[in-house]
């Protein structure tokens, strides 16, 4: 007896899904992990800068600390958007509006971390099915 109610195969589920797709998701996930690291480090720098702003602090040191924080936030934003858009073509085929919505939601700090965690979880599931080992910092070969 056959079941004719099966859902249609998506691009990521089809047998034509190649090793290149898995590698694209792998490197997109690496970009996403680095952006999560940049976000967490920049938040730490922001908290430390706020603690030291209460006391006497020379302006050049504060400028260097805040400049470093802004640089880390920007690099985190760029790598998060690049990783999500790179993985999105494979994990969410045909959903261009979804990807643009995610691109808009990544900049707010805590919302961005939640969005990055969801995308990271989707990439973990995709790569686990394809035989990759999943560790703390993402997939391993």
GUSE-744346 format. One record per atom (N, C-alpha, C): residue in one letter; atom name; x, y, z. Coordinates in nm, 2 decimals, decimal comma, always signed. Each point is the difference from the previous one (the first is absolute). Layout:
// residues N
@aa->A at->CA east->X north->Y up->Z
...
This chain:
// residues 141
@aa->X at->N east->+0,08 north->-0,12 up->+0,00
@aa->X at->CA east->-0,08 north->+0,12 up->+0,00
@aa->X at->C east->+0,09 north->+0,12 up->+0,00
@aa->X at->N east->-0,03 north->+0,09 up->-0,09
@aa->X at->CA east->+0,09 north->+0,12 up->-0,01
@aa->X at->C east->-0,08 north->+0,12 up->+0,06
@aa->X at->N east->+0,08 north->+0,10 up->+0,05
@aa->X at->CA east->-0,05 north->+0,12 up->+0,05
@aa->X at->C east->+0,02 north->+0,11 up->-0,10
@aa->X at->N east->-0,11 north->+0,05 up->-0,05
@aa->X at->CA east->+0,00 north->+0,11 up->-0,10
@aa->X at->C east->+0,00 north->+0,14 up->+0,06
@aa->X at->N east->+0,00 north->+0,00 up->+0,13
@aa->X at->CA east->-0,01 north->+0,13 up->+0,07
@aa->X at->C east->+0,14 north->+0,06 up->+0,05
@aa->X at->N east->+0,10 north->-0,06 up->-0,06
@aa->X at->CA east->+0,14 north->+0,05 up->+0,04
@aa->X at->C east->+0,01 north->+0,15 up->-0,05
@aa->X at->N east->+0,07 north->+0,07 up->+0,08
@aa->X at->CA east->+0,03 north->+0,14 up->-0,03
@aa->X at->C east->+0,10 north->+0,00 up->-0,12
@aa->X at->N east->+0,00 north->+0,10 up->-0,09
@aa->X at->CA east->+0,09 north->+0,01 up->-0,11
@aa->X at->C east->+0,14 north->+0,02 up->+0,05
@aa->X at->N east->+0,10 north->-0,05 up->-0,07
@aa->X at->CA east->+0,14 north->+0,02 up->+0,04
@aa->X at->C east->+0,04 north->+0,15 up->-0,03
@aa->X at->N east->+0,07 north->+0,06 up->+0,10
@aa->X at->CA east->+0,06 north->+0,13 up->-0,03
@aa->X at->C east->+0,14 north->-0,02 up->-0,05
@aa->X at->N east->+0,06 north->+0,11 up->-0,04
@aa->X at->CA east->+0,13 north->+0,00 up->-0,05
@aa->X at->C east->+0,10 north->-0,07 up->+0,09
@aa->X at->N east->-0,01 north->+0,03 up->+0,13
@aa->X at->CA east->+0,09 north->-0,06 up->+0,10
@aa->X at->C east->-0,02 north->-0,14 up->+0,03
@aa->X at->N east->-0,13 north->-0,06 up->-0,03
@aa->X at->CA east->-0,03 north->-0,14 up->+0,02
@aa->X at->C east->+0,02 north->-0,08 up->-0,12
@aa->X at->N east->+0,01 north->+0,06 up->-0,11
@aa->X at->CA east->+0,01 north->-0,08 up->-0,13
@aa->X at->C east->+0,13 north->-0,08 up->-0,01
@aa->X at->N east->-0,01 north->-0,11 up->-0,07
@aa->X at->CA east->+0,13 north->-0,08 up->-0,01
@aa->X at->C east->+0,10 north->+0,07 up->-0,08
@aa->X at->N east->-0,03 north->+0,11 up->-0,07
@aa->X at->CA east->+0,09 north->+0,07 up->-0,08
@aa->X at->C east->+0,08 north->+0,10 up->+0,08
@aa->X at->N east->-0,03 north->+0,00 up->+0,13
@aa->X at->CA east->+0,07 north->+0,09 up->+0,09
@aa->X at->C east->+0,15 north->-0,05 up->+0,01
@aa->X at->N east->+0,09 north->+0,09 up->-0,04
@aa->X at->CA east->+0,14 north->-0,05 up->-0,01
@aa->X at->C east->+0,08 north->+0,04 up->+0,12
@aa->X at->N east->+0,12 north->-0,05 up->-0,01
@aa->X at->CA east->+0,10 north->+0,03 up->+0,10
@aa->X at->C east->+0,03 north->+0,15 up->+0,00
@aa->X at->N east->-0,01 north->+0,07 up->-0,11
@aa->X at->CA east->+0,02 north->+0,14 up->-0,01
@aa->X at->C east->-0,10 north->+0,08 up->+0,09
@aa->X at->N east->-0,13 north->-0,05 up->+0,00
@aa->X at->CA east->-0,10 north->+0,06 up->+0,09
@aa->X at->C east->+0,04 north->-0,01 up->+0,15
@aa->X at->N east->+0,05 north->-0,12 up->+0,03
@aa->X at->CA east->+0,04 north->-0,02 up->+0,14
@aa->X at->C east->+0,12 north->+0,08 up->+0,04
@aa->X at->N east->+0,09 north->+0,02 up->-0,10
@aa->X at->CA east->+0,12 north->+0,09 up->+0,03
@aa->X at->C east->-0,05 north->+0,14 up->+0,01
@aa->X at->N east->-0,09 north->+0,04 up->-0,08
@aa->X at->CA east->-0,05 north->+0,14 up->+0,01
@aa->X at->C east->-0,07 north->+0,03 up->+0,14
@aa->X at->N east->-0,08 north->-0,10 up->+0,04
@aa->X at->CA east->-0,06 north->+0,01 up->+0,14
@aa->X at->C east->+0,11 north->+0,00 up->+0,11
@aa->X at->N east->+0,10 north->-0,09 up->-0,02
@aa->X at->CA east->+0,11 north->-0,01 up->+0,10
@aa->X at->C east->+0,07 north->+0,14 up->+0,01
@aa->X at->N east->+0,04 north->+0,06 up->-0,11
@aa->X at->CA east->+0,07 north->+0,13 up->+0,01
@aa->X at->C east->-0,09 north->+0,11 up->+0,04
@aa->X at->N east->-0,13 north->+0,00 up->-0,03
@aa->X at->CA east->-0,10 north->+0,09 up->+0,05
@aa->X at->C east->-0,01 north->-0,01 up->+0,15
@aa->X at->N east->+0,00 north->-0,12 up->+0,05
@aa->X at->CA east->-0,01 north->-0,02 up->+0,14
@aa->X at->C east->+0,13 north->+0,05 up->+0,07
@aa->X at->N east->+0,11 north->-0,02 up->-0,06
@aa->X at->CA east->+0,12 north->+0,06 up->+0,06
@aa->X at->C east->+0,00 north->+0,15 up->+0,01
@aa->X at->N east->-0,06 north->+0,07 up->-0,11
@aa->X at->CA east->-0,01 north->+0,14 up->+0,01
@aa->X at->C east->-0,10 north->+0,04 up->+0,11
@aa->X at->N east->-0,10 north->-0,08 up->+0,02
@aa->X at->CA east->-0,10 north->+0,03 up->+0,10
@aa->X at->C east->+0,06 north->-0,02 up->+0,14
@aa->X at->N east->+0,08 north->-0,10 up->+0,02
@aa->X at->CA east->+0,06 north->-0,02 up->+0,13
@aa->X at->C east->+0,10 north->+0,11 up->+0,03
@aa->X at->N east->+0,07 north->+0,05 up->-0,10
@aa->X at->CA east->+0,09 north->+0,11 up->+0,03
@aa->X at->C east->-0,08 north->+0,13 up->+0,03
@aa->X at->N east->-0,11 north->+0,02 up->-0,06
@aa->X at->CA east->-0,08 north->+0,12 up->+0,03
@aa->X at->C east->-0,06 north->-0,01 up->+0,14
@aa->X at->N east->-0,04 north->-0,12 up->+0,04
@aa->X at->CA east->-0,05 north->-0,02 up->+0,14
@aa->X at->C east->+0,12 north->+0,04 up->+0,10
@aa->X at->N east->+0,12 north->-0,05 up->-0,03
@aa->X at->CA east->+0,11 north->+0,03 up->+0,08
@aa->X at->C east->+0,03 north->+0,15 up->+0,01
@aa->X at->N east->-0,01 north->+0,07 up->-0,12
@aa->X at->CA east->+0,02 north->+0,14 up->+0,00
@aa->X at->C east->-0,10 north->+0,08 up->+0,08
@aa->X at->N east->-0,13 north->-0,05 up->-0,01
@aa->X at->CA east->-0,11 north->+0,07 up->+0,07
@aa->X at->C east->+0,03 north->-0,01 up->+0,15
@aa->X at->N east->+0,03 north->-0,12 up->+0,05
@aa->X at->CA east->+0,02 north->-0,02 up->+0,14
@aa->X at->C east->+0,12 north->+0,08 up->+0,05
@aa->X at->N east->+0,11 north->+0,00 up->-0,08
@aa->X at->CA east->+0,12 north->+0,08 up->+0,04
@aa->X at->C east->-0,03 north->+0,15 up->+0,00
@aa->X at->N east->-0,08 north->+0,05 up->-0,09
@aa->X at->CA east->-0,03 north->+0,14 up->-0,01
@aa->X at->C east->-0,09 north->+0,04 up->+0,12
@aa->X at->N east->-0,09 north->-0,09 up->+0,04
@aa->X at->CA east->-0,08 north->+0,03 up->+0,11
@aa->X at->C east->+0,08 north->+0,01 up->+0,13
@aa->X at->N east->+0,10 north->-0,09 up->+0,01
@aa->X at->CA east->+0,09 north->+0,00 up->+0,12
@aa->X at->C east->+0,08 north->+0,13 up->+0,00
@aa->X at->N east->+0,05 north->+0,04 up->-0,12
@aa->X at->CA east->+0,07 north->+0,13 up->+0,00
@aa->X at->C east->-0,09 north->+0,11 up->+0,03
@aa->X at->N east->-0,12 north->+0,00 up->-0,04
@aa->X at->CA east->-0,09 north->+0,11 up->+0,03
@aa->X at->C east->-0,03 north->+0,01 up->+0,15
@aa->X at->N east->-0,01 north->-0,12 up->+0,07
@aa->X at->CA east->-0,03 north->+0,00 up->+0,14
@aa->X at->C east->+0,13 north->+0,05 up->+0,08
@aa->X at->N east->+0,12 north->-0,04 up->-0,05
@aa->X at->CA east->+0,12 north->+0,05 up->+0,07
@aa->X at->C east->+0,02 north->+0,15 up->-0,03
@aa->X at->N east->-0,03 north->+0,04 up->-0,12
@aa->X at->CA east->+0,01 north->+0,15 up->-0,02
@aa->X at->C east->-0,09 north->+0,08 up->+0,08
@aa->X at->N east->-0,13 north->-0,05 up->+0,02
@aa->X at->CA east->-0,09 north->+0,07 up->+0,09
@aa->X at->C east->+0,05 north->+0,00 up->+0,14
@aa->X at->N east->+0,06 north->-0,10 up->+0,05
@aa->X at->CA east->+0,05 north->-0,01 up->+0,14
@aa->X at->C east->+0,11 north->+0,10 up->+0,01
@aa->X at->N east->+0,09 north->+0,01 up->-0,09
@aa->X at->CA east->+0,11 north->+0,09 up->+0,01
@aa->X at->C east->-0,03 north->+0,15 up->-0,04
@aa->X at->N east->-0,11 north->+0,02 up->-0,06
@aa->X at->CA east->-0,05 north->+0,14 up->-0,03
@aa->X at->C east->-0,04 north->+0,07 up->+0,12
@aa->X at->N east->-0,04 north->-0,08 up->+0,10
@aa->X at->CA east->-0,05 north->+0,07 up->+0,13
@aa->X at->C east->+0,11 north->+0,06 up->+0,07
@aa->X at->N east->+0,12 north->-0,05 up->-0,01
@aa->X at->CA east->+0,12 north->+0,05 up->+0,07
@aa->X at->C east->+0,08 north->+0,09 up->-0,09
@aa->X at->N east->+0,11 north->+0,06 up->+0,05
@aa->X at->CA east->+0,09 north->+0,08 up->-0,09
@aa->X at->C east->+0,07 north->-0,09 up->-0,10
@aa->X at->N east->-0,02 north->+0,04 up->-0,13
@aa->X at->CA east->+0,06 north->-0,08 up->-0,11
@aa->X at->C east->+0,04 north->+0,10 up->-0,10
@aa->X at->N east->+0,12 north->-0,02 up->-0,06
@aa->X at->CA east->+0,04 north->+0,09 up->-0,10
@aa->X at->C east->-0,08 north->-0,02 up->-0,13
@aa->X at->N east->-0,02 north->+0,10 up->-0,07
@aa->X at->CA east->-0,09 north->+0,00 up->-0,12
@aa->X at->C east->+0,06 north->-0,09 up->-0,11
@aa->X at->N east->+0,14 north->+0,00 up->-0,03
@aa->X at->CA east->+0,05 north->-0,09 up->-0,10
@aa->X at->C east->-0,02 north->-0,15 up->+0,02
@aa->X at->N east->+0,01 north->-0,04 up->+0,13
@aa->X at->CA east->-0,02 north->-0,14 up->+0,03
@aa->X at->C east->-0,15 north->-0,04 up->-0,02
@aa->X at->N east->-0,09 north->+0,09 up->+0,04
@aa->X at->CA east->-0,14 north->-0,02 up->-0,02
@aa->X at->C east->-0,03 north->-0,01 up->-0,15
@aa->X at->N east->+0,06 north->+0,08 up->-0,08
@aa->X at->CA east->-0,02 north->+0,00 up->-0,15
@aa->X at->C east->+0,05 north->-0,13 up->-0,06
@aa->X at->N east->+0,11 north->-0,05 up->+0,05
@aa->X at->CA east->+0,05 north->-0,12 up->-0,05
@aa->X at->C east->-0,09 north->-0,12 up->+0,03
@aa->X at->N east->-0,05 north->+0,00 up->+0,13
@aa->X at->CA east->-0,08 north->-0,11 up->+0,04
@aa->X at->C east->-0,14 north->+0,00 up->-0,08
@aa->X at->N east->-0,05 north->+0,12 up->-0,01
@aa->X at->CA east->-0,13 north->+0,01 up->-0,08
@aa->X at->C east->+0,02 north->-0,03 up->-0,15
@aa->X at->N east->+0,11 north->+0,05 up->-0,05
@aa->X at->CA east->+0,03 north->-0,04 up->-0,14
@aa->X at->C east->+0,02 north->-0,14 up->-0,02
@aa->X at->N east->+0,06 north->-0,07 up->+0,09
@aa->X at->CA east->+0,01 north->-0,15 up->-0,01
@aa->X at->C east->-0,13 north->-0,07 up->+0,01
@aa->X at->N east->-0,09 north->+0,05 up->+0,09
@aa->X at->CA east->-0,13 north->-0,05 up->+0,01
@aa->X at->C east->-0,08 north->+0,02 up->-0,13
@aa->X at->N east->+0,00 north->+0,11 up->-0,05
@aa->X at->CA east->-0,07 north->+0,03 up->-0,13
@aa->X at->C east->+0,05 north->-0,09 up->-0,11
@aa->X at->N east->+0,14 north->-0,01 up->-0,01
@aa->X at->CA east->+0,05 north->-0,09 up->-0,10
@aa->X at->C east->-0,04 north->-0,14 up->+0,02
@aa->X at->N east->-0,01 north->-0,05 up->+0,12
@aa->X at->CA east->-0,05 north->-0,14 up->+0,02
@aa->X at->C east->-0,14 north->-0,01 up->-0,03
@aa->X at->N east->-0,09 north->+0,10 up->+0,03
@aa->X at->CA east->-0,14 north->-0,01 up->-0,03
@aa->X at->C east->-0,02 north->+0,00 up->-0,15
@aa->X at->N east->+0,08 north->+0,08 up->-0,07
@aa->X at->CA east->-0,02 north->+0,01 up->-0,15
@aa->X at->C east->+0,05 north->-0,13 up->-0,06
@aa->X at->N east->+0,11 north->-0,06 up->+0,05
@aa->X at->CA east->+0,05 north->-0,12 up->-0,06
@aa->X at->C east->-0,10 north->-0,12 up->+0,03
@aa->X at->N east->-0,06 north->+0,01 up->+0,12
@aa->X at->CA east->-0,10 north->-0,10 up->+0,03
@aa->X at->C east->-0,13 north->+0,01 up->-0,09
@aa->X at->N east->-0,04 north->+0,12 up->-0,02
@aa->X at->CA east->-0,11 north->+0,02 up->-0,09
@aa->X at->C east->+0,02 north->-0,04 up->-0,14
@aa->X at->N east->+0,12 north->+0,03 up->-0,05
@aa->X at->CA east->+0,03 north->-0,04 up->-0,14
@aa->X at->C east->+0,01 north->-0,15 up->-0,01
@aa->X at->N east->+0,07 north->-0,06 up->+0,09
@aa->X at->CA east->+0,02 north->-0,15 up->-0,01
@aa->X at->C east->-0,13 north->-0,07 up->+0,03
@aa->X at->N east->-0,09 north->+0,05 up->+0,09
@aa->X at->CA east->-0,13 north->-0,06 up->+0,02
@aa->X at->C east->-0,09 north->+0,01 up->-0,13
@aa->X at->N east->+0,00 north->+0,11 up->-0,06
@aa->X at->CA east->-0,09 north->+0,01 up->-0,12
@aa->X at->C east->+0,06 north->-0,08 up->-0,11
@aa->X at->N east->+0,13 north->+0,00 up->-0,02
@aa->X at->CA east->+0,06 north->-0,09 up->-0,10
@aa->X at->C east->-0,02 north->-0,14 up->+0,02
@aa->X at->N east->+0,01 north->-0,05 up->+0,13
@aa->X at->CA east->-0,02 north->-0,14 up->+0,03
@aa->X at->C east->-0,15 north->-0,04 up->-0,02
@aa->X at->N east->-0,09 north->+0,09 up->+0,05
@aa->X at->CA east->-0,14 north->-0,04 up->-0,02
@aa->X at->C east->-0,04 north->+0,00 up->-0,14
@aa->X at->N east->+0,04 north->+0,10 up->-0,08
@aa->X at->CA east->-0,03 north->+0,00 up->-0,14
@aa->X at->C east->+0,06 north->-0,11 up->-0,08
@aa->X at->N east->+0,12 north->-0,04 up->+0,04
@aa->X at->CA east->+0,07 north->-0,11 up->-0,07
@aa->X at->C east->-0,08 north->-0,13 up->+0,03
@aa->X at->N east->-0,03 north->-0,02 up->+0,13
@aa->X at->CA east->-0,08 north->-0,13 up->+0,03
@aa->X at->C east->-0,14 north->+0,01 up->-0,04
@aa->X at->N east->-0,06 north->+0,12 up->-0,01
@aa->X at->CA east->-0,14 north->+0,01 up->-0,03
@aa->X at->C east->-0,04 north->-0,05 up->-0,13
@aa->X at->N east->+0,08 north->+0,01 up->-0,10
@aa->X at->CA east->-0,03 north->-0,05 up->-0,13
@aa->X at->C east->-0,02 north->-0,15 up->+0,00
@aa->X at->N east->+0,06 north->-0,07 up->+0,10
@aa->X at->CA east->-0,01 north->-0,15 up->+0,00
@aa->X at->C east->-0,10 north->-0,04 up->+0,11
@aa->X at->N east->+0,00 north->+0,06 up->+0,12
@aa->X at->CA east->-0,08 north->-0,04 up->+0,11
@aa->X at->C east->-0,15 north->+0,05 up->-0,02
@aa->X at->N east->-0,02 north->+0,12 up->-0,06
@aa->X at->CA east->-0,13 north->+0,05 up->-0,02
@aa->X at->C east->-0,02 north->+0,04 up->-0,15
@aa->X at->N east->-0,01 north->-0,10 up->-0,09
@aa->X at->CA east->-0,01 north->+0,02 up->-0,14
@aa->X at->C east->-0,13 north->+0,08 up->-0,04
@aa->X at->N east->+0,02 north->+0,10 up->-0,08
@aa->X at->CA east->-0,12 north->+0,07 up->-0,05
@aa->X at->C east->-0,06 north->+0,10 up->+0,10
@aa->X at->N east->+0,07 north->+0,03 up->+0,11
@aa->X at->CA east->-0,06 north->+0,09 up->+0,10
@aa->X at->C east->+0,09 north->+0,13 up->+0,01
@aa->X at->N east->+0,00 north->+0,08 up->-0,10
@aa->X at->CA east->+0,09 north->+0,12 up->+0,00
@aa->X at->C east->-0,05 north->+0,10 up->+0,10
@aa->X at->N east->-0,13 north->+0,01 up->+0,02
@aa->X at->CA east->-0,05 north->+0,10 up->+0,10
@aa->X at->C east->+0,04 north->-0,04 up->+0,14
@aa->X at->N east->+0,00 north->-0,13 up->+0,03
@aa->X at->CA east->+0,04 north->-0,04 up->+0,13
@aa->X at->C east->+0,15 north->+0,04 up->+0,02
@aa->X at->N east->+0,08 north->-0,02 up->-0,10
@aa->X at->CA east->+0,14 north->+0,04 up->+0,02
@aa->X at->C east->+0,02 north->+0,14 up->+0,02
@aa->X at->N east->-0,07 north->+0,09 up->-0,07
@aa->X at->CA east->+0,01 north->+0,14 up->+0,02
@aa->X at->C east->-0,05 north->+0,04 up->+0,14
@aa->X at->N east->-0,11 north->-0,06 up->+0,05
@aa->X at->CA east->-0,05 north->+0,03 up->+0,13
@aa->X at->C east->+0,11 north->-0,04 up->+0,10
@aa->X at->N east->+0,07 north->-0,11 up->-0,01
@aa->X at->CA east->+0,11 north->-0,04 up->+0,09
@aa->X at->C east->+0,11 north->+0,11 up->-0,01
@aa->X at->N east->+0,03 north->+0,04 up->-0,12
@aa->X at->CA east->+0,11 north->+0,10 up->-0,01
@aa->X at->C east->-0,04 north->+0,13 up->+0,07
@aa->X at->N east->-0,12 north->+0,03 up->+0,01
@aa->X at->CA east->-0,05 north->+0,12 up->+0,07
@aa->X at->C east->+0,01 north->-0,02 up->+0,15
@aa->X at->N east->-0,03 north->-0,12 up->+0,04
@aa->X at->CA east->-0,01 north->-0,03 up->+0,15
@aa->X at->C east->+0,13 north->-0,03 up->+0,06
@aa->X at->N east->+0,11 north->-0,02 up->-0,07
@aa->X at->CA east->+0,13 north->-0,04 up->+0,05
@aa->X at->C east->+0,06 north->+0,12 up->+0,08
@aa->X at->N east->-0,01 north->+0,12 up->-0,04
@aa->X at->CA east->+0,07 north->+0,11 up->+0,07
@aa->X at->C east->-0,03 north->+0,02 up->+0,15
@aa->X at->N east->-0,13 north->+0,00 up->+0,04
@aa->X at->CA east->-0,03 north->+0,02 up->+0,14
@aa->X at->C east->+0,07 north->-0,11 up->+0,08
@aa->X at->N east->+0,08 north->+0,03 up->+0,11
@aa->X at->CA east->+0,08 north->-0,09 up->+0,06
@aa->X at->C east->-0,06 north->-0,13 up->+0,05
@aa->X at->N east->-0,10 north->+0,00 up->+0,09
@aa->X at->CA east->-0,05 north->-0,12 up->+0,05
@aa->X at->C east->-0,09 north->-0,07 up->-0,10
@aa->X at->N east->-0,08 north->+0,07 up->-0,08
@aa->X at->CA east->-0,08 north->-0,06 up->-0,10
@aa->X at->C east->+0,09 north->-0,07 up->-0,11
@aa->X at->N east->+0,11 north->+0,07 up->-0,03
@aa->X at->CA east->+0,09 north->-0,06 up->-0,09
@aa->X at->C east->+0,06 north->-0,13 up->+0,04
@aa->X at->N east->+0,03 north->-0,01 up->+0,13
@aa->X at->CA east->+0,06 north->-0,12 up->+0,05
@aa->X at->C east->-0,10 north->-0,12 up->+0,00
@aa->X at->N east->-0,13 north->+0,04 up->+0,02
@aa->X at->CA east->-0,11 north->-0,11 up->-0,01
@aa->X at->C east->-0,01 north->-0,04 up->-0,14
@aa->X at->N east->+0,00 north->+0,09 up->-0,10
@aa->X at->CA east->-0,01 north->-0,03 up->-0,14
@aa->X at->C east->+0,12 north->-0,09 up->-0,04
@aa->X at->N east->+0,12 north->+0,04 up->+0,04
@aa->X at->CA east->+0,12 north->-0,07 up->-0,03
@aa->X at->C east->-0,01 north->-0,14 up->+0,06
@aa->X at->N east->-0,05 north->-0,02 up->+0,12
@aa->X at->CA east->-0,01 north->-0,13 up->+0,06
@aa->X at->C east->-0,10 north->-0,09 up->-0,08
@aa->X at->N east->-0,11 north->+0,06 up->-0,05
@aa->X at->CA east->-0,10 north->-0,08 up->-0,07
@aa->X at->C east->+0,07 north->-0,05 up->-0,14
@aa->X at->N east->+0,07 north->+0,10 up->-0,06
@aa->X at->CA east->+0,06 north->-0,04 up->-0,13
@aa->X at->C east->+0,11 north->-0,11 up->+0,02
@aa->X at->N east->+0,07 north->+0,02 up->+0,11
@aa->X at->CA east->+0,11 north->-0,10 up->+0,04
@aa->X at->C east->-0,06 north->-0,14 up->+0,03
@aa->X at->N east->-0,12 north->+0,00 up->+0,06
@aa->X at->CA east->-0,06 north->-0,13 up->+0,03
@aa->X at->C east->-0,05 north->-0,06 up->-0,13
@aa->X at->N east->-0,05 north->+0,08 up->-0,09
@aa->X at->CA east->-0,05 north->-0,06 up->-0,13
@aa->X at->C east->+0,12 north->-0,06 up->-0,08
@aa->X at->N east->+0,12 north->+0,07 up->+0,01
@aa->X at->CA east->+0,12 north->-0,05 up->-0,07
@aa->X at->C east->+0,05 north->-0,12 up->+0,07
@aa->X at->N east->-0,01 north->-0,01 up->+0,13
@aa->X at->CA east->+0,04 north->-0,12 up->+0,07
@aa->X at->C east->-0,08 north->-0,12 up->-0,04
@aa->X at->N east->-0,13 north->+0,02 up->-0,01
@aa->X at->CA east->-0,09 north->-0,11 up->-0,05
@aa->X at->C east->+0,03 north->-0,05 up->-0,14
@aa->X at->N east->+0,02 north->+0,10 up->-0,09
@aa->X at->CA east->+0,03 north->-0,03 up->-0,14
@aa->X at->C east->+0,14 north->-0,08 up->-0,01
@aa->X at->N east->+0,10 north->+0,05 up->+0,07
@aa->X at->CA east->+0,13 north->-0,07 up->-0,01
@aa->X at->C east->+0,00 north->-0,13 up->+0,08
@aa->X at->N east->-0,07 north->-0,02 up->+0,11
@aa->X at->CA east->+0,00 north->-0,12 up->+0,07
@aa->X at->C east->-0,06 north->-0,11 up->-0,09
@aa->X at->N east->-0,11 north->+0,03 up->-0,08
@aa->X at->CA east->-0,06 north->-0,10 up->-0,09
@aa->X at->C east->+0,10 north->-0,04 up->-0,10
@aa->X at->N east->+0,09 north->+0,09 up->-0,04
@aa->X at->CA east->+0,10 north->-0,03 up->-0,11
@aa->X at->C east->+0,13 north->-0,06 up->+0,05
@aa->X at->N east->+0,00 north->-0,04 up->+0,13
@aa->X at->CA east->+0,12 north->-0,07 up->+0,05
@aa->X at->C east->+0,10 north->+0,08 up->+0,07
@aa->X at->N east->-0,02 north->+0,13 up->+0,02
@aa->X at->CA east->+0,10 north->+0,08 up->+0,07
@aa->X at->C east->-0,01 north->-0,02 up->+0,15
@aa->X at->N east->+0,11 north->+0,01 up->+0,07
@aa->X at->CA east->-0,01 north->-0,01 up->+0,15
@aa->X at->C east->-0,02 north->+0,15 up->+0,05
@aa->X at->N east->-0,09 north->+0,01 up->+0,09
@aa->X at->CA east->-0,04 north->+0,13 up->+0,05
@aa->X at->C east->+0,06 north->+0,02 up->+0,14
@aa->X at->N east->+0,08 north->+0,11 up->+0,02
@aa->X at->CA east->+0,07 north->+0,03 up->+0,12
@aa->X at->C east->-0,06 north->+0,13 up->+0,06
@aa->X at->N east->+0,07 north->+0,05 up->+0,10
@aa->X at->CA east->-0,04 north->+0,12 up->+0,07
@aa->X at->C east->+0,00 north->+0,12 up->-0,10
@aa->X at->N east->+0,10 north->+0,01 up->-0,08
@aa->X at->CA east->+0,02 north->+0,11 up->-0,09
@aa->X at->C east->-0,05 north->-0,03 up->-0,14
@aa->X at->N east->-0,09 north->-0,10 up->-0,02
@aa->X at->CA east->-0,06 north->-0,03 up->-0,13
@aa->X at->C east->+0,05 north->-0,13 up->-0,05
@aa->X at->N east->-0,01 north->-0,02 up->-0,13
@aa->X at->CA east->+0,04 north->-0,13 up->-0,06
@aa->X at->C east->+0,15 north->-0,02 up->-0,02
@aa->X at->N east->+0,03 north->-0,12 up->+0,01
@aa->X at->CA east->+0,14 north->-0,05 up->-0,02
@aa->X at->C east->+0,00 north->-0,10 up->-0,12
@aa->X at->N east->+0,11 north->+0,00 up->-0,07
@aa->X at->CA east->+0,01 north->-0,10 up->-0,11
@aa->X at->C east->+0,04 north->-0,13 up->+0,05
